């Protein structure tokens, strides 16, 4: 069966399965400085396997798309001031005005919390 007759997602799945255990290819992917370099390595692997995947197909098909995104640290979706989501969420769980030293340092400066007894 010719792999080029399969859908793009099926060919990408074959590529991902072929990469599992391919030590030299995985080392090359790990040493890439950005997503474009990763795509070059993956295009070469695709050509060796005869999958016939294009750069655009690799860049737009999960999980390769997600690997490239992670390597570039570019969010697929931004909210607010065009700040990537992973940077917006950096302060979650911290109290406002809290120093990186921890919540104990911030509790000395803030008044105690009021208890809400409710209406019922």
PLY file of the C-alpha trace (Angstrom):
ply
format ascii 1.0
element vertex 120
property float x
property float y
property float z
element edge 119
property int vertex1
property int vertex2
end_header
0.00 0.00 0.00
1.32 3.44 -0.95
1.48 5.76 2.11
0.85 8.78 -0.12
-2.74 7.58 -0.64
-3.46 7.92 3.10
-4.86 11.09 4.64
-2.48 13.70 6.02
-3.32 12.84 9.64
-2.69 9.14 9.00
0.68 9.91 7.40
1.62 12.15 10.34
0.63 9.34 12.70
2.95 6.98 10.78
5.75 9.54 11.05
5.25 9.93 14.81
5.27 6.14 15.27
8.47 5.91 13.23
10.10 8.58 15.41
9.44 6.52 18.53
12.80 4.93 19.26
14.68 6.72 16.44
17.52 7.99 18.63
19.42 10.07 16.06
16.28 11.80 14.78
15.07 12.53 18.31
18.48 13.97 19.24
18.38 16.15 16.11
14.90 17.37 17.05
16.03 18.16 20.60
18.98 20.20 19.33
16.86 22.35 16.99
16.84 26.01 17.95
13.31 26.71 16.71
10.26 25.17 15.09
11.50 25.79 11.54
14.60 23.69 12.19
12.35 20.96 13.60
10.26 21.05 10.43
13.43 20.57 8.36
14.33 17.44 10.36
10.77 16.12 10.11
10.61 16.79 6.36
13.79 14.78 5.92
12.34 11.92 7.99
9.11 12.07 5.99
11.04 11.88 2.72
13.09 8.88 3.94
9.89 7.06 4.90
8.22 7.95 1.58
5.29 9.72 3.26
5.37 12.76 0.98
4.40 15.28 3.64
4.90 18.98 2.92
6.18 21.59 5.36
2.72 23.16 5.53
1.04 19.82 6.24
3.48 19.13 9.07
3.10 22.62 10.52
-0.71 22.41 10.55
-1.31 18.84 11.73
-1.25 17.75 15.38
0.88 16.60 17.15
3.66 18.08 14.99
1.91 21.48 15.06
1.99 21.39 18.86
5.67 20.37 18.96
6.56 23.32 16.73
4.43 25.65 18.85
6.13 24.44 22.03
9.62 24.83 20.54
8.83 28.40 19.38
6.97 29.25 22.60
4.26 30.89 20.52
0.71 30.57 21.71
-1.87 29.36 19.23
-4.39 31.68 20.86
-3.76 34.97 22.62
-6.10 36.84 24.91
-5.88 40.44 26.03
-2.76 42.43 25.22
-1.55 39.96 22.60
0.33 38.20 25.38
0.75 34.44 24.94
-1.53 32.47 27.23
1.34 30.74 29.04
2.69 34.17 30.08
-0.71 35.44 31.20
-1.18 32.49 33.53
2.20 32.90 35.17
0.82 34.61 38.27
-2.13 32.33 38.93
-2.51 31.26 42.52
-0.49 34.19 43.86
-2.00 36.86 46.01
-2.00 40.37 44.62
1.06 42.25 45.69
2.68 39.09 46.98
6.40 38.85 46.67
8.05 35.74 45.24
9.14 34.89 48.81
5.71 33.35 49.41
2.32 34.09 50.94
3.71 34.36 54.47
5.55 37.58 53.62
2.40 39.07 52.09
0.15 38.11 55.03
2.13 40.39 57.38
1.14 43.44 55.32
-2.50 42.64 54.54
-5.44 42.98 56.95
-7.11 39.73 58.01
-9.85 38.43 55.74
-13.45 39.06 56.74
-15.78 36.13 57.06
-19.02 36.19 55.12
-21.79 34.56 57.13
-24.33 34.66 54.34
-27.98 35.60 54.22
-29.47 32.23 55.10
0 1
1 2
2 3
3 4
4 5
5 6
6 7
7 8
8 9
9 10
10 11
11 12
12 13
13 14
14 15
15 16
16 17
17 18
18 19
19 20
20 21
21 22
22 23
23 24
24 25
25 26
26 27
27 28
28 29
29 30
30 31
31 32
32 33
33 34
34 35
35 36
36 37
37 38
38 39
39 40
40 41
41 42
42 43
43 44
44 45
45 46
46 47
47 48
48 49
49 50
50 51
51 52
52 53
53 54
54 55
55 56
56 57
57 58
58 59
59 60
60 61
61 62
62 63
63 64
64 65
65 66
66 67
67 68
68 69
69 70
70 71
71 72
72 73
73 74
74 75
75 76
76 77
77 78
78 79
79 80
80 81
81 82
82 83
83 84
84 85
85 86
86 87
87 88
88 89
89 90
90 91
91 92
92 93
93 94
94 95
95 96
96 97
97 98
98 99
99 100
100 101
101 102
102 103
103 104
104 105
105 106
106 107
107 108
108 109
109 110
110 111
111 112
112 113
113 114
114 115
115 116
116 117
117 118
118 119
